[in-house]
Amino acid sequence: MDEAVDEMHASSPPYQKAIAKAQRLLEMLRVDDTASGLMLKPPRSTTSSDMAGMRDAVQSGYALRARFAFDETIDPYADVLATLGSKEISDNIELLWWHNFDTLRDDELCPLTGAMFDNVVNDKAGIIIAVNNFTPAHKAEKKYAHLSTFSSQRPPLPKLKNWLDVAYLQWQSCTLKNDLCYVLRANIHNAETLAMMGHLLCENANNAIIYSPSQSPRGMQRMRPRWPGVVFDMAEEEAAALLGTPNGNGVGWLLIQRKQELGHKVIATVSIFFSELVYGDGDIEEQPNLLFYIQDVNDSGTCGQNPPSCTRL
């Protein structure tokens, strides 16, 4: 995290930009697919993605692999999954897609980017865990940093290039269910998202919490919150600020673009919590996470409900 955490406050441009982005997403989430399509620029008859299946992944140059998730992948989130009703390692399918092949797109060479999408699908818990994702745009930006963003020398990106499309296709490949109840953005590294999380947890630029429990107007604990974390309702400004971050934005668009497949769903709440990855030598890596709770638009049932022991802000 950098000094952006120190400078961010409720009236700062990054905070207000995230709020504005989230408000648009929330409006599109509330209405049906046709109405949300009309909110696009330019308007469309639908917001549905044209990425329909595994064939799109192969044709876009991806190498596909699926396996039972290893302990080191799942261990930091074992408490989360147990709370959601899943305790068996075999419930978790880890899907790793690498952009390793050149392809042609509209008769133009689309070279491999080295992008990687590593997500876990657990349909028993109704969750997608975004473990480690580097998009083609992210990889290309590093590779072609010497060229202008709009330079004609930059080759095109593959047709399948966004986390939200890959995440849905991976979910679809593992289950026939449409009851997606949670999306966990795990072990977050995006600086913009981390800055927002730090601001909401009152952290300074050195990752140190700068208040004591007695000073905190909302009574938060001094240490960074472990599972089940600190939960914000989507009616609160803080939740909107998290939805408007790069890691939240993809979750919103996933639900907007997949209304026909997943049903009309909205985000109910979002939780900030920190997990620990313990290495063989005893070193501990602290991992920041966002868990988005998803519900059907008119549903007050159990899908996407907050854990009973969560800390509400």
C-alpha positions, 0 to 999 in steps of 0.5 A, spaced: 500 500 500 502 506 498 501 514 500 494 514 497 491 511 503 493 517 507 490 521 502 484 518 501 478 521 505 470 521 503 471 527 499 477 525 495 477 524 488 478 516 488 473 515 493 468 519 490 470 516 483 469 509 486 462 511 489 460 514 482 462 507 479 458 503 484 452 507 483 451 505 476 453 498 477 447 498 483 442 501 478 444 496 472 443 490 477 436 492 480 433 492 473 432 487 468 437 485 462 433 489 457 433 495 462 440 494 464 442 494 456 439 500 455 443 504 460 450 502 456 453 507 452 451 506 446 445 502 448 444 495 447 438 490 447 441 486 452 447 486 457 449 479 456 456 477 454 457 473 448 462 469 451 458 462 451 463 456 453 469 453 453 470 453 446 471 461 446 477 460 451 480 455 446 479 459 440 482 465 444 488 461 445 488 459 452 490 452 455 485 449 460 487 445 466 482 443 472 484 439 479 482 439 486 484 445 489 491 444 493 491 445 501 495 451 500 490 454 496 484 453 500 487 453 507 487 460 508 479 460 507 478 453 510 474 457 516 470 461 510 468 455 507 466 451 513 461 457 515 458 456 508 457 449 509 463 446 505 469 442 509 471 437 504 477 439 500 474 435 494 468 440 494 473 445 491 475 445 483 481 449 482 481 452 474 487 454 471 487 458 464 493 460 461 493 465 455 499 461 452 497 460 444 497 465 439 491 466 435 488 470 429 482 475 431 479 478 425 485 476 421 490 479 425 495 476 429 493 476 437 499 473 440 500 470 447 500 474 453 502 470 458 495 472 462 493 467 467 486 466 471 486 461 477 479 461 480 476 456 485 469 453 484 465 450 490 458 449 488 456 446 494 458 453 498 455 456 492 462 460 491 467 462 486 474 464 489 478 468 485 485 466 487 490 469 482 488 473 476 492 477 471 488 479 465 491 479 458 491 487 458 495 487 465 500 483 462 500 487 455 501 493 459 507 491 462 510 488 455 508 494 451 509 499 456 514 503 451 508 504 446 502 509 447 496 505 449 493 507 443 499 505 438 497 501 432 503 497 434 500 494 440 497 487 437 490 486 439 488 482 445 484 476 445 477 476 445 476 472 452 480 477 456 476 479 462 476 476 469 468 476 469 467 472 463 472 467 465 470 466 472 463 465 469 465 460 464 469 456 469 463 456 474 459 453 468 464 448 467 463 445 474 456 445 475 449 446 472 447 450 478 445 457 478 445 459 485 452 463 485 451 466 492 458 468 494 464 471 490 471 471 494 476 476 491 482 473 495 489 475 497 488 482 493 494 485 490 491 491 486 493 498 489 487 501 488 483 496 492 488 496 497 488 503 498 480 503 499 480 497 504 486 501 508 482 507 508 475 504 511 479 500 516 483 507 518 490 504 516 496 509 514 501 508 509 505 503 513 499 498 513 499 500 521 492 501 524 492 508 527 487 508 532 485 504 538 479 501 540 477 506 545 478 511 539 474 508 534 467 511 533 464 504 531 468 500 536 472 496 531 478 491 534 485 494 533 488 488 529 486 487 522 479 483 522 479 476 521 474 471 518 468 473 518 470 480 518 467 487 518 461 487 513 458 493 510 451 493 507 450 495 500 445 501 502 452 504 506 457 508 502 462 504 504 460 498 501 459 502 494 466 504 495 468 497 495 464 495 489 467 501 485 474 498 486 477 494 480 476 488 485 469 489 486 467 492 479 468 485 476 463 482 481 458 487 479 459 486 472 459 478 472 452 479 475 449 484 470 452 480 464 449 473 466 442 475 468 440 470 463 444 464 466 444 466 473 438 469 474 437 476 476 441 477 482 444 483 486 449 484 492 447 484 499 453 486 503 461 486 502 466 483 508 473 485 509 477 480 512 484 478 513 487 471 512 493 467 514 498 463 509 503 459 513 509 457 510 513 451 511 518 455 515 513 458 519 513 465 516 506 468 515 503 472 510 497 476 511 492 476 505 487 481 504 480 479 502 473 481 500 467 477 500 461 479 496 454 476 498 449 475 493 442 474 493 436 474 488 433 480 487 427 479 490 429 473 495 430 474 503 432 466 503 439 463 505 443 464 499 448 469 500 446 471 508 452 474 512 455 469 517 451 470 524 458 472 528 460 477 523 462 484 525 457 489 522 459 497 521 
